[in-house]
């Protein structure tokens, strides 16, 4: 999208207004020159013609008449030209005369509304309704749009679909958020909680927190949510889920979801501390702290994706929890922002920090600890970097450190990368074994929500 369409502007606004009376003063000056020049031009033509017309024309009277008419015509033409110049000067760059109301401009709508409309149409068309003999009527989406097998609503796909509908505001009756909320409750596992399709019948904290966050946004009962929050927190410990507590992705997902569903939960400060303590120093970027895919040793390489996820989670936590009481958490978050701004590349649109990533979360199976449950996670890195740079804390760091230009470049590059990945508002990830493109619901949600937030963030009314 162009800068005009997004209303982009600098971090600061100079607020300079045009000097009052400027166009009218210029118009009076032009008019004065024009009136003086009209008489001079007319007299010059009169003198010239009177001197060159032959005596045979009919005597002095005829020569005076011809020269006089020509001089008057020349003066009138000069006066009209001066009046036109004066009118243009008075109108100014806006094109309306000074002293009169400026004609309102009607900007052309940008492409973003069209993308949103196309995405909503596709999601409404692809929503599936299934009559489950045990759970009842299910309305939602599978993990990915356009799956070859008969689609069936899943917890992950429907939760992301509900998030999208809440962002859109559900413009018509083709979809009802109430149906999606009911479906998510019906997809709850018998022992409580939710899991991904590939995780079987055991609840997992990252999926449970995702669903709880979506239900909280939709206005679900606080008492009903509290039961699931307590169950999720009780199982998310180092003793019961070491792999999850060591994963940056899992911890940030749980933290974001519970900040929505249970902002007063006692587990939130613990997760925030664990996330902050898991930051590592990167000697390649001035020893700034950042994050890798792990929060415990061995940490792994610094990762823009996981640093962005940590920055987003910690910034949201700072709005709910009192960050002022913990300078170490604030310092780690601000270092993460500086680390993202320190990406060096010949072109910010090709910053290596924006590469999509894949990772595995491996957990021992409770029924057979010798075997592992493997969750393949794909990450839309550009959308996470864009979200991280749009946090209020990131803008504060950029302003304090004089990094506005770097902030703008990284922001523009991430937004361009997010925009480039969609077709009619639907994002794609690679090819399946059969050669078909995947269209995961989570990726479309992250793309749409990031572009929507970016458009709102950069909007500035006309000066």
C-alpha positions as CSV (number, residue, x, y, z in Angstrom):
1,X,0.0,0.0,0.0
2,X,1.2,3.5,-0.8
3,X,2.0,6.0,2.0
4,X,-0.9,8.1,0.8
5,X,-3.3,5.2,1.2
6,X,-2.1,4.5,4.8
7,X,-1.8,8.2,5.7
8,X,1.8,7.6,6.9
9,X,3.6,10.4,8.6
10,X,6.7,10.9,10.7
11,X,6.8,10.0,14.4
12,X,6.5,13.7,15.2
13,X,4.3,16.3,13.5
14,X,5.7,19.8,13.0
15,X,2.3,21.3,13.2
16,X,3.2,24.2,11.0
17,X,0.1,26.0,9.6
18,X,0.2,28.3,6.5
19,X,0.4,32.0,7.3
20,X,-3.0,33.7,7.2
21,X,-3.6,36.1,4.4
22,X,-0.7,34.8,2.3
23,X,-2.7,34.1,-0.9
24,X,-4.7,37.3,-0.8
25,X,-1.6,39.5,-0.4
26,X,0.0,37.8,-3.4
27,X,-3.1,38.3,-5.4
28,X,-3.2,42.1,-4.6
29,X,0.5,42.4,-5.7
30,X,-0.2,40.6,-8.9
31,X,-3.3,42.7,-9.5
32,X,-1.3,46.0,-8.9
33,X,1.3,44.9,-11.5
34,X,-1.4,43.9,-13.9
35,X,-3.3,47.2,-13.7
36,X,-0.1,49.2,-14.2
37,X,1.0,47.0,-17.2
38,X,-2.5,47.2,-18.9
39,X,-2.3,50.9,-19.3
40,X,1.4,50.8,-20.4
41,X,0.7,48.1,-23.0
42,X,-2.3,49.9,-24.4
43,X,-0.5,53.2,-24.7
44,X,2.6,51.5,-26.4
45,X,0.4,49.9,-29.0
46,X,-1.4,53.2,-29.7
47,X,1.9,55.1,-30.2
48,X,3.3,52.4,-32.4
49,X,0.4,52.1,-34.7
50,X,-0.1,55.9,-34.9
51,X,3.5,56.2,-36.0
52,X,3.5,53.5,-38.7
53,X,0.0,53.9,-40.3
54,X,0.2,55.6,-43.7
55,X,-1.4,59.1,-44.3
56,X,-3.4,57.5,-47.1
57,X,-5.5,55.6,-44.6
58,X,-7.9,58.6,-44.3
59,X,-6.1,61.4,-42.4
60,X,-5.2,61.9,-38.8
61,X,-8.7,61.1,-37.5
62,X,-8.7,57.6,-39.0
63,X,-5.2,56.9,-37.8
64,X,-6.2,58.1,-34.2
65,X,-9.3,55.8,-34.4
66,X,-7.4,52.7,-35.5
67,X,-4.5,53.2,-33.1
68,X,-6.9,54.0,-30.2
69,X,-9.1,51.0,-30.7
70,X,-6.1,48.7,-31.0
71,X,-4.6,50.2,-27.8
72,X,-7.8,49.8,-25.9
73,X,-8.1,46.2,-27.0
74,X,-4.5,45.4,-26.0
75,X,-5.1,47.0,-22.6
76,X,-8.3,45.0,-22.1
77,X,-6.5,41.7,-23.0
78,X,-3.7,42.5,-20.6
79,X,-6.2,43.3,-17.9
80,X,-8.0,39.9,-18.4
81,X,-4.7,38.0,-18.3
82,X,-3.8,39.8,-15.1
83,X,-7.2,38.9,-13.6
84,X,-6.7,35.2,-14.5
85,X,-3.3,35.2,-12.8
86,X,-4.8,37.0,-9.8
87,X,-7.6,34.4,-9.5
88,X,-5.1,31.5,-9.6
89,X,-2.9,33.1,-7.0
90,X,-5.9,33.7,-4.7
91,X,-7.0,30.1,-5.1
92,X,-3.7,28.7,-3.8
93,X,-2.7,25.0,-4.1
94,X,-6.1,23.8,-3.0
95,X,-7.8,25.2,-6.0
96,X,-10.5,27.2,-4.2
97,X,-10.6,31.0,-4.0
98,X,-9.3,32.7,-0.9
99,X,-12.0,33.6,1.6
100,X,-14.3,30.8,0.3
101,X,-14.7,27.3,1.7
102,X,-12.3,24.8,0.3
103,X,-14.0,22.1,-1.8
104,X,-13.7,18.8,0.2
105,X,-11.5,16.2,-1.5
106,X,-12.8,12.8,-1.9
107,X,-9.9,10.4,-1.7
108,X,-10.1,7.2,-3.5
109,X,-10.4,4.2,-1.2
110,X,-7.3,2.1,-0.8
111,X,-7.0,-1.6,-1.5
112,X,-7.2,-2.7,2.1
113,X,-11.1,-2.5,2.3
114,X,-11.2,-4.7,-0.9
115,X,-8.9,-7.2,0.7
116,X,-10.9,-7.3,3.9
117,X,-14.1,-7.8,1.9
118,X,-12.6,-10.6,-0.2
119,X,-11.3,-12.3,2.9
120,X,-14.6,-12.1,4.6
121,X,-16.4,-13.5,1.6
122,X,-14.0,-16.5,1.4
123,X,-14.2,-17.2,5.1
124,X,-18.0,-17.1,4.9
125,X,-18.0,-19.5,2.0
126,X,-15.5,-21.9,3.5
127,X,-17.1,-22.1,7.0
128,X,-18.3,-25.6,7.6
129,X,-21.3,-26.9,9.5
130,X,-21.1,-30.4,10.9
131,X,-23.7,-32.3,12.9
132,X,-21.7,-34.2,15.4
133,X,-23.6,-37.1,17.2
134,X,-21.7,-36.5,20.5
135,X,-21.1,-32.7,20.5
136,X,-24.0,-31.4,18.5
137,X,-23.9,-28.8,15.7
138,X,-20.4,-27.5,15.0
139,X,-19.8,-24.3,13.0
140,X,-16.3,-23.1,12.2
141,X,-13.2,-23.9,10.2
142,X,-10.6,-26.6,9.9
143,X,-6.9,-25.9,10.4
144,X,-6.5,-24.8,6.8
145,X,-8.8,-23.6,4.1
146,X,-9.4,-25.8,1.1
147,X,-8.3,-29.1,2.6
148,X,-8.8,-32.1,0.4
149,X,-10.4,-34.2,3.1
150,X,-14.0,-33.3,4.2
151,X,-13.6,-30.1,6.4
152,X,-14.5,-30.3,10.0
153,X,-14.2,-27.5,12.6
154,X,-11.2,-27.7,14.8
155,X,-10.3,-25.8,18.0
156,X,-7.4,-23.9,16.4
157,X,-9.0,-23.1,13.1
158,X,-12.3,-21.9,14.7
159,X,-10.5,-19.9,17.4
160,X,-8.5,-18.0,14.8
161,X,-11.7,-17.6,12.7
162,X,-13.5,-16.1,15.7
163,X,-10.6,-13.6,16.2
164,X,-10.9,-12.6,12.5
165,X,-14.7,-12.1,12.8
166,X,-14.2,-10.0,16.0
167,X,-11.7,-7.8,14.1
168,X,-14.1,-7.5,11.1
169,X,-17.1,-6.7,13.3
170,X,-19.2,-9.3,11.4
171,X,-20.6,-7.0,8.8
172,X,-23.6,-9.2,7.9
173,X,-25.5,-12.3,8.9
174,X,-23.6,-14.9,7.0
175,X,-21.6,-15.7,10.1
176,X,-22.6,-15.5,13.8
177,X,-20.0,-15.2,16.5
178,X,-22.5,-17.0,18.9
179,X,-22.3,-20.1,16.7
180,X,-18.5,-20.0,16.8
181,X,-18.4,-19.5,20.6
182,X,-20.8,-22.4,21.1
183,X,-18.6,-24.6,18.8
184,X,-15.5,-23.9,20.8
185,X,-17.1,-24.8,24.0
186,X,-18.4,-28.0,22.4
187,X,-14.9,-28.9,21.2
188,X,-13.6,-28.8,24.8
189,X,-12.0,-32.1,25.7
190,X,-13.7,-34.3,28.3
191,X,-11.2,-33.5,31.0
192,X,-11.2,-29.8,30.2
193,X,-9.0,-27.7,27.9
194,X,-8.3,-27.9,24.2
195,X,-5.7,-29.3,22.0
196,X,-4.6,-29.2,18.3
197,X,-5.8,-31.8,15.9
198,X,-2.4,-33.5,15.9
199,X,-2.1,-33.5,19.7
200,X,-4.8,-36.1,20.4
201,X,-7.1,-36.0,23.4
202,X,-4.7,-34.4,25.9
203,X,-5.2,-30.7,26.6
204,X,-2.2,-28.4,25.8
205,X,-1.7,-25.0,27.4
206,X,-0.9,-23.1,24.2
207,X,-4.1,-24.2,22.5
208,X,-6.1,-23.8,25.6
209,X,-4.9,-20.2,26.1
210,X,-5.5,-19.4,22.4
211,X,-9.2,-20.6,22.7
212,X,-9.7,-18.9,26.1
213,X,-8.4,-15.6,24.6
214,X,-10.8,-15.8,21.7
215,X,-13.7,-16.7,24.0
216,X,-12.8,-13.8,26.3
217,X,-12.8,-11.3,23.4
218,X,-16.3,-12.6,22.4
219,X,-17.6,-11.9,25.9
220,X,-17.7,-15.4,27.5
221,X,-18.7,-15.7,31.1
222,X,-15.8,-14.9,33.5
223,X,-16.7,-17.7,35.9
224,X,-16.8,-20.2,33.1
225,X,-13.4,-19.0,31.8
226,X,-11.9,-19.0,35.3
227,X,-12.4,-22.8,35.7
228,X,-10.4,-23.4,32.5
229,X,-7.8,-20.8,33.3
230,X,-7.1,-22.5,36.7
231,X,-6.9,-25.9,35.0
232,X,-4.5,-24.6,32.3
233,X,-2.2,-22.9,34.9
234,X,-2.1,-25.9,37.1
235,X,-0.8,-28.1,34.3
236,X,1.6,-25.6,32.9
237,X,4.6,-26.2,35.3
238,X,8.1,-27.4,34.8
239,X,7.3,-30.7,36.5
240,X,4.2,-31.4,34.3
241,X,5.2,-29.7,31.0
242,X,8.9,-29.0,30.9
243,X,9.0,-28.9,27.1
244,X,6.3,-26.2,27.1
245,X,7.9,-24.1,29.8
246,X,11.2,-24.1,28.0
247,X,9.6,-23.0,24.7
248,X,9.5,-19.3,23.9
249,X,6.6,-19.9,21.5
250,X,4.5,-21.8,24.1
251,X,5.2,-19.4,27.0
252,X,4.4,-16.3,24.9
253,X,1.2,-17.9,23.5
254,X,0.0,-18.8,27.0
255,X,0.9,-15.4,28.4
256,X,-1.0,-13.5,25.6
257,X,-4.1,-15.7,25.9
258,X,-4.3,-15.5,29.7
259,X,-3.8,-11.8,29.7
260,X,-7.1,-11.6,27.8
261,X,-9.0,-14.3,29.6
262,X,-7.7,-13.8,33.2
263,X,-5.8,-10.5,33.7
264,X,-5.8,-11.1,37.5
265,X,-4.4,-14.6,37.4
266,X,-1.5,-15.2,39.7
267,X,0.4,-17.2,37.0
268,X,0.9,-14.1,34.8
269,X,3.7,-12.6,36.8
270,X,5.5,-16.0,36.9
271,X,5.3,-16.4,33.1
272,X,6.5,-12.8,32.6
273,X,9.5,-13.4,34.9
274,X,10.3,-16.7,33.1
275,X,10.1,-15.0,29.7
276,X,12.3,-12.1,30.8
277,X,14.9,-14.4,32.4
278,X,15.1,-16.3,29.2
279,X,16.6,-13.4,27.2
280,X,20.1,-13.9,25.9
281,X,22.9,-11.5,24.9
282,X,23.8,-11.2,21.2
283,X,27.4,-10.1,20.6
284,X,26.7,-9.5,16.9
285,X,24.3,-6.7,17.8
286,X,26.1,-4.7,20.6
287,X,25.3,-7.4,23.2
288,X,21.6,-6.4,23.2
289,X,19.3,-8.9,24.7
290,X,17.0,-10.9,22.5
291,X,15.3,-14.4,22.5
292,X,15.9,-17.7,20.9
293,X,13.4,-20.6,20.6
294,X,14.3,-21.8,24.1
295,X,14.1,-20.1,27.5
296,X,16.5,-22.4,29.2
297,X,20.0,-23.6,28.2
298,X,21.0,-24.6,25.6
299,X,19.3,-21.5,24.2
300,X,20.0,-21.7,20.5
301,X,20.7,-18.8,18.1
302,X,19.1,-15.4,18.4
303,X,15.8,-15.3,16.6
304,X,13.8,-12.3,15.3
305,X,10.6,-14.3,15.3
306,X,10.9,-15.3,19.0
307,X,12.2,-11.8,20.0
308,X,9.2,-10.3,18.4
309,X,6.9,-12.7,20.1
310,X,8.5,-11.9,23.5
311,X,8.3,-8.1,22.9
312,X,4.6,-8.4,22.1
313,X,3.8,-10.5,25.1
314,X,5.9,-8.4,27.5
315,X,4.4,-5.1,26.2
316,X,0.9,-6.4,26.7
317,X,1.8,-7.6,30.1
318,X,3.1,-4.1,30.9
319,X,-0.3,-2.7,30.2
320,X,-2.0,-5.2,32.6
321,X,0.7,-5.7,35.3
322,X,2.6,-2.9,36.9
323,X,5.9,-3.0,35.0
324,X,7.3,-0.1,37.1
325,X,7.9,-2.5,39.9
326,X,10.2,-4.6,37.8
327,X,13.0,-2.7,36.0
328,X,14.7,-5.9,34.8
329,X,11.6,-6.9,32.8
330,X,11.2,-3.5,31.2
331,X,15.0,-3.4,30.4
332,X,14.8,-6.8,28.7
333,X,11.7,-5.7,26.6
334,X,13.4,-2.5,25.5
335,X,16.6,-4.3,24.6
336,X,14.4,-6.7,22.4
337,X,13.1,-3.7,20.6
338,X,16.6,-2.3,20.0
339,X,17.7,-5.7,18.8
340,X,15.0,-5.7,16.2
341,X,15.9,-2.2,15.1
342,X,19.5,-3.2,14.7
343,X,19.0,-5.5,11.7
344,X,21.6,-4.7,9.1
345,X,20.8,-5.3,5.5
346,X,21.4,-3.5,2.1
347,X,17.6,-3.2,1.8
348,X,15.2,-3.1,4.7
349,X,12.6,-4.9,2.6
350,X,15.1,-7.8,2.4
351,X,16.0,-7.9,6.1
352,X,16.9,-11.5,7.0
353,X,14.8,-11.0,10.2
354,X,11.6,-11.4,8.1
355,X,12.2,-15.0,7.0
356,X,9.4,-17.4,8.0
357,X,10.4,-20.2,10.3
358,X,9.4,-23.7,11.4
359,X,10.0,-25.4,14.7
360,X,9.0,-28.5,16.6
361,X,7.6,-28.8,20.1
362,X,8.4,-32.3,21.3
363,X,6.7,-33.6,24.5
364,X,6.9,-37.1,26.0
365,X,3.6,-38.9,25.7
366,X,1.9,-39.5,29.0
367,X,0.7,-43.0,28.0
368,X,4.2,-43.9,26.8
369,X,7.1,-41.6,27.9
370,X,9.5,-43.4,25.6
371,X,7.6,-41.9,22.6
372,X,7.1,-38.2,21.8
373,X,4.2,-36.0,20.7
374,X,5.5,-33.7,18.0
375,X,3.8,-30.4,17.2
376,X,5.0,-28.8,14.0
377,X,4.7,-25.0,14.3
378,X,5.1,-22.6,11.4
379,X,5.7,-18.9,12.0
380,X,4.7,-15.9,9.9
381,X,7.7,-13.9,11.0
382,X,7.0,-10.6,9.2
383,X,3.6,-10.3,10.9
384,X,5.2,-10.8,14.3
385,X,8.0,-8.3,13.7
386,X,5.3,-5.8,12.5
387,X,3.3,-6.3,15.6
388,X,6.3,-5.9,17.9
389,X,7.4,-2.6,16.2
390,X,3.8,-1.3,16.5
391,X,3.7,-1.8,20.3
392,X,3.6,1.4,22.3
393,X,6.8,0.5,24.0
394,X,8.6,0.1,20.7
395,X,7.7,3.6,19.6
396,X,8.8,5.0,23.0
397,X,12.2,3.3,22.6
398,X,12.6,4.6,19.1
399,X,11.8,8.2,20.2
400,X,14.1,8.0,23.2
401,X,17.1,6.6,21.3
402,X,16.7,8.7,18.2
403,X,16.0,5.6,16.1
404,X,12.9,7.0,14.4
405,X,14.4,6.4,10.9
406,X,15.4,2.8,11.6
407,X,12.0,2.2,13.2
408,X,10.2,3.6,10.1
409,X,12.4,1.5,7.8
410,X,11.8,-1.8,9.7
411,X,8.1,-1.0,10.0
412,X,7.7,-0.3,6.3
413,X,9.7,-3.4,5.4
414,X,7.7,-5.7,7.6
415,X,4.4,-4.3,6.4
416,X,5.4,-4.7,2.8
417,X,6.4,-8.4,3.5
418,X,3.0,-9.1,5.1
419,X,1.1,-7.4,2.3
420,X,3.1,-9.4,-0.4
421,X,2.1,-12.7,1.1
422,X,-1.7,-12.4,0.5
423,X,-4.0,-13.0,-2.5
424,X,-7.5,-11.6,-2.0
425,X,-6.9,-11.5,1.8
426,X,-5.9,-15.1,2.1
427,X,-2.3,-16.0,3.0
428,X,-0.5,-19.2,1.8
429,X,2.2,-21.3,3.2
430,X,4.1,-23.6,0.9
431,X,2.8,-26.7,-0.9
432,X,1.3,-29.9,0.4
433,X,2.5,-33.3,-0.7
434,X,-0.1,-33.2,-3.4
435,X,1.3,-29.9,-4.8
436,X,-1.6,-27.7,-3.4
437,X,-1.0,-24.5,-1.5
438,X,-1.8,-24.5,2.2
439,X,-4.0,-21.7,3.5
440,X,-3.7,-22.0,7.3
441,X,-6.3,-20.0,9.3
442,X,-3.7,-18.8,11.7
443,X,-1.7,-17.2,8.9
444,X,-4.7,-15.4,7.4
445,X,-5.6,-14.1,10.9
446,X,-2.1,-12.9,11.6
447,X,-1.8,-11.2,8.2
448,X,-5.2,-9.5,8.4
449,X,-4.9,-8.3,12.0
450,X,-1.4,-7.0,11.4
451,X,-2.4,-5.0,8.3
452,X,-5.5,-3.7,10.1
453,X,-3.5,-2.6,13.1
454,X,-0.9,-1.0,10.8
455,X,-3.5,1.0,8.9
456,X,-5.0,2.3,12.2
457,X,-1.6,3.0,13.6
458,X,-0.4,5.0,10.6
459,X,-3.7,6.9,10.0
460,X,-3.5,10.7,10.1
461,X,-6.4,13.0,9.3
462,X,-5.9,15.5,6.5
463,X,-4.0,18.6,7.6
